[in-house]
Amino acid sequence: MAAAGVGWIQLRAKPRPPAPPPADRDLLALAERCAAAVAGTGARLWIDDRADLAALLALGGLPVAGLHVGQRDLPPSAARQVVGDALWIGQSTHDEAQLAAAAEDPEVDVIAVGPVFPTCGKAAPDPVVGLDLVRRARARTDKPLVAIGGIDAANLGAVLAAGADTVAVLGAACRGDVGESCRALAAAADAAGRRSRGAPAP
């Protein structure tokens, strides 16, 4: 993914029932390998949920950009005490109240909004919010916005036009050949950027 030009890569190691969750030591080893893999590529590694692992990577001098938390994880204020000021904290939001709280929270650096479209990235996803919540999020905050959920090359332009700064593309990036998928997504984002500046679409 880093070689294909993906800028932010999130390590999200969710267990698939009935398999148990990975042991902490195995997850730390995986995180260390991922950090080593992106070193020098320009990609930035994010850790999902685990403030302790993000802090350990940073203390070890490994390249980690931030921690991403959901609504059931550590509150951003508590996570900040673990990761310190050097790492960014992102938070997922799924409705107007969560969006407002994240926008007003000084510990939240990046806000994720979604799922914008139906997604298979979670066993029990939150209700689809559509592009409207992305628009309302853009009107409410100038913090970086990441749109999540069911985004692919076909709808990416509409999501960016609604106000997202970037998008999470778990399914679209991982289907088939990862490199080819990521390049197709990058081309779609580039085309959307040119259209927004008034340049002709390819």
C-alpha atoms as a printed R data frame, in Angstrom:
    type eleno elety resid chain resno       x       y       z
1   ATOM     1    CA   MET     A     1   0.000   0.000   0.000
2   ATOM     2    CA   ALA     A     2   2.806   2.413   0.825
3   ATOM     3    CA   ALA     A     3   4.520   1.628  -2.490
4   ATOM     4    CA   ALA     A     4   1.248   2.316  -4.311
5   ATOM     5    CA   GLY     A     5   1.054   5.787  -2.784
6   ATOM     6    CA   VAL     A     6  -1.343   5.371   0.149
7   ATOM     7    CA   GLY     A     7  -0.568   8.236   2.530
8   ATOM     8    CA   TRP     A     8  -2.094   6.971   5.782
9   ATOM     9    CA   ILE     A     9  -2.222   3.291   6.706
10  ATOM    10    CA   GLN     A    10  -4.109   2.135   9.771
11  ATOM    11    CA   LEU     A    11  -3.243  -1.100  11.565
12  ATOM    12    CA   ARG     A    12  -6.630  -2.567  12.456
13  ATOM    13    CA   ALA     A    13  -6.293  -6.172  13.658
14  ATOM    14    CA   LYS     A    14  -9.859  -7.189  14.460
15  ATOM    15    CA   PRO     A    15 -10.460 -10.870  15.311
16  ATOM    16    CA   ARG     A    16 -12.868 -12.894  13.201
17  ATOM    17    CA   PRO     A    17 -15.085 -15.007  15.488
18  ATOM    18    CA   PRO     A    18 -14.734 -17.719  16.594
19  ATOM    19    CA   ALA     A    19 -11.010 -16.954  16.468
20  ATOM    20    CA   PRO     A    20  -9.766 -15.268  19.670
21  ATOM    21    CA   PRO     A    21  -8.211 -11.794  19.512
22  ATOM    22    CA   PRO     A    22  -4.438 -11.782  18.948
23  ATOM    23    CA   ALA     A    23  -2.249 -11.890  22.042
24  ATOM    24    CA   ASP     A    24  -0.857  -8.508  23.046
25  ATOM    25    CA   ARG     A    25   2.731  -9.568  22.395
26  ATOM    26    CA   ASP     A    26   1.804 -10.783  18.900
27  ATOM    27    CA   LEU     A    27  -0.044  -7.558  18.156
28  ATOM    28    CA   LEU     A    28   2.961  -5.514  19.300
29  ATOM    29    CA   ALA     A    29   5.248  -7.564  17.057
30  ATOM    30    CA   LEU     A    30   2.860  -7.021  14.140
31  ATOM    31    CA   ALA     A    31   2.765  -3.283  14.807
32  ATOM    32    CA   GLU     A    32   6.567  -3.143  14.904
33  ATOM    33    CA   ARG     A    33   6.788  -4.967  11.557
34  ATOM    34    CA   CYS     A    34   4.238  -2.609  10.003
35  ATOM    35    CA   ALA     A    35   6.093   0.444  11.301
36  ATOM    36    CA   ALA     A    36   9.359  -0.894   9.914
37  ATOM    37    CA   ALA     A    37   7.691  -1.609   6.559
38  ATOM    38    CA   VAL     A    38   6.487   1.977   6.066
39  ATOM    39    CA   ALA     A    39   9.694   3.613   7.313
40  ATOM    40    CA   GLY     A    40  11.126   5.866   4.619
41  ATOM    41    CA   THR     A    41   8.158   5.468   2.255
42  ATOM    42    CA   GLY     A    42   6.354   8.688   3.148
43  ATOM    43    CA   ALA     A    43   3.323   6.750   4.373
44  ATOM    44    CA   ARG     A    44   2.152   7.438   7.922
45  ATOM    45    CA   LEU     A    45   1.108   4.576  10.187
46  ATOM    46    CA   TRP     A    46  -1.897   4.843  12.491
47  ATOM    47    CA   ILE     A    47  -2.778   2.382  15.250
48  ATOM    48    CA   ASP     A    48  -6.424   1.485  15.791
49  ATOM    49    CA   ASP     A    49  -7.838   1.408  19.348
50  ATOM    50    CA   ARG     A    50  -4.628   0.617  21.220
51  ATOM    51    CA   ALA     A    51  -3.108   3.701  22.828
52  ATOM    52    CA   ASP     A    52  -0.525   1.545  24.608
53  ATOM    53    CA   LEU     A    53   0.814   0.104  21.345
54  ATOM    54    CA   ALA     A    54   0.946   3.514  19.670
55  ATOM    55    CA   ALA     A    55   2.882   4.902  22.628
56  ATOM    56    CA   LEU     A    56   5.305   1.961  22.638
57  ATOM    57    CA   LEU     A    57   6.069   2.393  18.938
58  ATOM    58    CA   ALA     A    58   6.714   6.093  19.427
59  ATOM    59    CA   LEU     A    59   8.959   5.443  22.434
60  ATOM    60    CA   GLY     A    60  10.902   2.932  20.355
61  ATOM    61    CA   GLY     A    61  11.563   5.537  17.692
62  ATOM    62    CA   LEU     A    62   9.392   3.781  15.110
63  ATOM    63    CA   PRO     A    63   7.371   5.881  12.653
64  ATOM    64    CA   VAL     A    64   3.812   6.143  13.935
65  ATOM    65    CA   ALA     A    65   1.623   9.150  13.183
66  ATOM    66    CA   GLY     A    66  -1.333   8.642  15.440
67  ATOM    67    CA   LEU     A    67  -3.965   6.677  17.283
68  ATOM    68    CA   HIS     A    68  -7.516   6.198  16.066
69  ATOM    69    CA   VAL     A    69 -10.300   5.557  18.573
70  ATOM    70    CA   GLY     A    70 -13.957   4.658  18.253
71  ATOM    71    CA   GLN     A    71 -16.859   5.644  20.425
72  ATOM    72    CA   ARG     A    72 -16.346   2.629  22.709
73  ATOM    73    CA   ASP     A    73 -12.585   3.018  23.087
74  ATOM    74    CA   LEU     A    74 -10.642   5.252  25.447
75  ATOM    75    CA   PRO     A    75 -11.946   8.833  25.436
76  ATOM    76    CA   PRO     A    76  -9.545  11.122  23.573
77  ATOM    77    CA   SER     A    77  -8.602  12.915  26.815
78  ATOM    78    CA   ALA     A    78  -7.545   9.617  28.394
79  ATOM    79    CA   ALA     A    79  -5.786   8.445  25.234
80  ATOM    80    CA   ARG     A    80  -3.822  11.699  25.178
81  ATOM    81    CA   GLN     A    81  -2.380  10.886  28.595
82  ATOM    82    CA   VAL     A    82  -1.019   7.638  27.148
83  ATOM    83    CA   VAL     A    83   0.306   8.761  23.747
84  ATOM    84    CA   GLY     A    84   1.441  12.274  24.683
85  ATOM    85    CA   ASP     A    85   1.405  15.321  22.448
86  ATOM    86    CA   ALA     A    86   3.595  14.000  19.636
87  ATOM    87    CA   LEU     A    87   0.914  11.749  18.091
88  ATOM    88    CA   TRP     A    88  -2.351  12.742  16.459
89  ATOM    89    CA   ILE     A    89  -5.613  11.338  17.767
90  ATOM    90    CA   GLY     A    90  -8.444  10.537  15.374
91  ATOM    91    CA   GLN     A    91 -11.985   9.648  16.407
92  ATOM    92    CA   SER     A    92 -14.847   7.980  14.554
93  ATOM    93    CA   THR     A    93 -18.240   9.706  14.545
94  ATOM    94    CA   HIS     A    94 -21.551   8.306  13.341
95  ATOM    95    CA   ASP     A    95 -24.154  10.957  14.134
96  ATOM    96    CA   GLU     A    96 -24.606  14.664  14.781
97  ATOM    97    CA   ALA     A    97 -24.010  14.474  18.553
98  ATOM    98    CA   GLN     A    98 -20.766  12.499  18.198
99  ATOM    99    CA   LEU     A    99 -19.612  14.860  15.468
100 ATOM   100    CA   ALA     A   100 -20.270  17.902  17.645
101 ATOM   101    CA   ALA     A   101 -18.370  16.387  20.571
102 ATOM   102    CA   ALA     A   102 -15.351  15.518  18.418
103 ATOM   103    CA   ALA     A   103 -15.346  18.949  16.787
104 ATOM   104    CA   GLU     A   104 -15.260  20.639  20.193
105 ATOM   105    CA   ASP     A   105 -12.770  18.241  21.828
106 ATOM   106    CA   PRO     A   106  -9.277  19.802  21.841
107 ATOM   107    CA   GLU     A   107  -7.694  16.332  22.010
108 ATOM   108    CA   VAL     A   108  -9.253  15.185  18.721
109 ATOM   109    CA   ASP     A   109  -7.036  16.120  15.773
110 ATOM   110    CA   VAL     A   110  -8.798  14.197  12.983
111 ATOM   111    CA   ILE     A   111 -12.496  13.343  12.662
112 ATOM   112    CA   ALA     A   112 -13.763  10.279  10.804
113 ATOM   113    CA   VAL     A   113 -17.371  10.406   9.565
114 ATOM   114    CA   GLY     A   114 -19.446   7.458   8.421
115 ATOM   115    CA   PRO     A   115 -20.319   4.946   7.279
116 ATOM   116    CA   VAL     A   116 -21.117   7.107   4.279
117 ATOM   117    CA   PHE     A   117 -22.280   4.090   2.243
118 ATOM   118    CA   PRO     A   118 -23.063   0.462   3.158
119 ATOM   119    CA   THR     A   119 -19.901  -1.339   4.220
120 ATOM   120    CA   CYS     A   120 -18.724  -4.873   4.848
121 ATOM   121    CA   GLY     A   121 -15.714  -3.675   6.863
122 ATOM   122    CA   LYS     A   122 -17.455  -4.412  10.161
123 ATOM   123    CA   ALA     A   123 -19.597  -7.319  11.314
124 ATOM   124    CA   ALA     A   124 -22.151  -4.907  12.832
125 ATOM   125    CA   PRO     A   125 -21.683  -1.512  11.166
126 ATOM   126    CA   ASP     A   126 -23.344   1.672  12.356
127 ATOM   127    CA   PRO     A   127 -26.280   3.021  10.313
128 ATOM   128    CA   VAL     A   128 -25.355   4.602   6.979
129 ATOM   129    CA   VAL     A   129 -25.120   8.409   7.278
130 ATOM   130    CA   GLY     A   130 -24.808   9.349   3.603
131 ATOM   131    CA   LEU     A   131 -23.064  12.405   2.225
132 ATOM   132    CA   ASP     A   132 -25.209  14.771   4.280
133 ATOM   133    CA   LEU     A   133 -23.291  14.156   7.506
134 ATOM   134    CA   VAL     A   134 -20.032  14.742   5.645
135 ATOM   135    CA   ARG     A   135 -21.358  18.121   4.507
136 ATOM   136    CA   ARG     A   136 -22.523  19.021   8.007
137 ATOM   137    CA   ALA     A   137 -19.168  17.960   9.411
138 ATOM   138    CA   ARG     A   138 -17.349  20.224   6.951
139 ATOM   139    CA   ALA     A   139 -19.558  23.147   7.911
140 ATOM   140    CA   ARG     A   140 -18.973  22.535  11.611
141 ATOM   141    CA   THR     A   141 -15.186  22.121  11.809
142 ATOM   142    CA   ASP     A   142 -11.934  22.873  10.050
143 ATOM   143    CA   LYS     A   143 -10.294  19.762  11.515
144 ATOM   144    CA   PRO     A   144  -9.215  17.197   8.911
145 ATOM   145    CA   LEU     A   145 -12.164  14.987   7.888
146 ATOM   146    CA   VAL     A   146 -11.840  11.349   6.871
147 ATOM   147    CA   ALA     A   147 -14.931   9.811   5.274
148 ATOM   148    CA   ILE     A   148 -15.348   6.089   5.930
149 ATOM   149    CA   GLY     A   149 -17.588   3.272   4.769
150 ATOM   150    CA   GLY     A   150 -18.207   1.786   1.331
151 ATOM   151    CA   ILE     A   151 -16.048   4.275  -0.564
152 ATOM   152    CA   ASP     A   152 -14.523   3.232  -3.887
153 ATOM   153    CA   ALA     A   153 -13.272   4.766  -7.126
154 ATOM   154    CA   ALA     A   154 -16.844   5.260  -8.390
155 ATOM   155    CA   ASN     A   155 -18.101   7.394  -5.491
156 ATOM   156    CA   LEU     A   156 -14.856   8.884  -4.172
157 ATOM   157    CA   GLY     A   157 -15.263  12.120  -6.132
158 ATOM   158    CA   ALA     A   158 -18.686  12.787  -4.611
159 ATOM   159    CA   VAL     A   159 -17.312  12.196  -1.120
160 ATOM   160    CA   LEU     A   160 -14.472  14.671  -1.632
161 ATOM   161    CA   ALA     A   161 -16.894  17.180  -3.125
162 ATOM   162    CA   ALA     A   162 -19.027  16.883   0.027
163 ATOM   163    CA   GLY     A   163 -16.087  18.176   2.054
164 ATOM   164    CA   ALA     A   164 -13.955  15.208   3.114
165 ATOM   165    CA   ASP     A   165 -10.220  15.834   3.081
166 ATOM   166    CA   THR     A   166  -9.477  12.171   2.511
167 ATOM   167    CA   VAL     A   167 -11.162   8.770   2.626
168 ATOM   168    CA   ALA     A   168 -10.694   5.364   4.205
169 ATOM   169    CA   VAL     A   169 -10.877   2.600   1.597
170 ATOM   170    CA   LEU     A   170 -10.518  -0.735   3.379
171 ATOM   171    CA   GLY     A   171 -12.543  -2.860   0.975
172 ATOM   172    CA   ALA     A   172 -11.681  -0.976  -2.199
173 ATOM   173    CA   ALA     A   173  -7.952  -1.059  -1.444
174 ATOM   174    CA   CYS     A   174  -7.821  -4.728  -0.498
175 ATOM   175    CA   ARG     A   175  -9.840  -6.307  -3.295
176 ATOM   176    CA   GLY     A   176  -7.770  -8.180  -5.856
177 ATOM   177    CA   ASP     A   177  -4.332  -6.730  -6.504
178 ATOM   178    CA   VAL     A   178  -3.718  -4.197  -3.729
179 ATOM   179    CA   GLY     A   179  -1.300  -2.099  -5.754
180 ATOM   180    CA   GLU     A   180  -3.665  -1.851  -8.732
181 ATOM   181    CA   SER     A   181  -6.611  -1.033  -6.455
182 ATOM   182    CA   CYS     A   182  -4.687   1.734  -4.720
183 ATOM   183    CA   ARG     A   183  -3.505   3.220  -7.997
184 ATOM   184    CA   ALA     A   184  -7.099   3.261  -9.320
185 ATOM   185    CA   LEU     A   185  -8.249   5.043  -6.167
186 ATOM   186    CA   ALA     A   186  -5.412   7.568  -6.442
187 ATOM   187    CA   ALA     A   187  -6.347   8.256 -10.058
188 ATOM   188    CA   ALA     A   188  -9.982   8.812  -9.069
189 ATOM   189    CA   ALA     A   189  -8.933  11.220  -6.300
190 ATOM   190    CA   ASP     A   190  -6.649  13.082  -8.686
191 ATOM   191    CA   ALA     A   191  -9.435  13.384 -11.256
192 ATOM   192    CA   ALA     A   192 -11.826  14.672  -8.600
193 ATOM   193    CA   GLY     A   193  -9.249  17.244  -7.522
194 ATOM   194    CA   ARG     A   194  -8.786  18.498 -11.076
195 ATOM   195    CA   ARG     A   195 -12.548  18.808 -11.584
196 ATOM   196    CA   SER     A   196 -12.870  20.788  -8.355
197 ATOM   197    CA   ARG     A   197 -10.269  23.246  -9.680
198 ATOM   198    CA   GLY     A   198 -12.147  23.589 -12.958
199 ATOM   199    CA   ALA     A   199  -9.717  21.551 -15.049
200 ATOM   200    CA   PRO     A   200 -11.160  19.091 -17.576
201 ATOM   201    CA   ALA     A   201 -11.699  15.528 -16.425
202 ATOM   202    CA   PRO     A   202  -9.491  12.928 -18.137
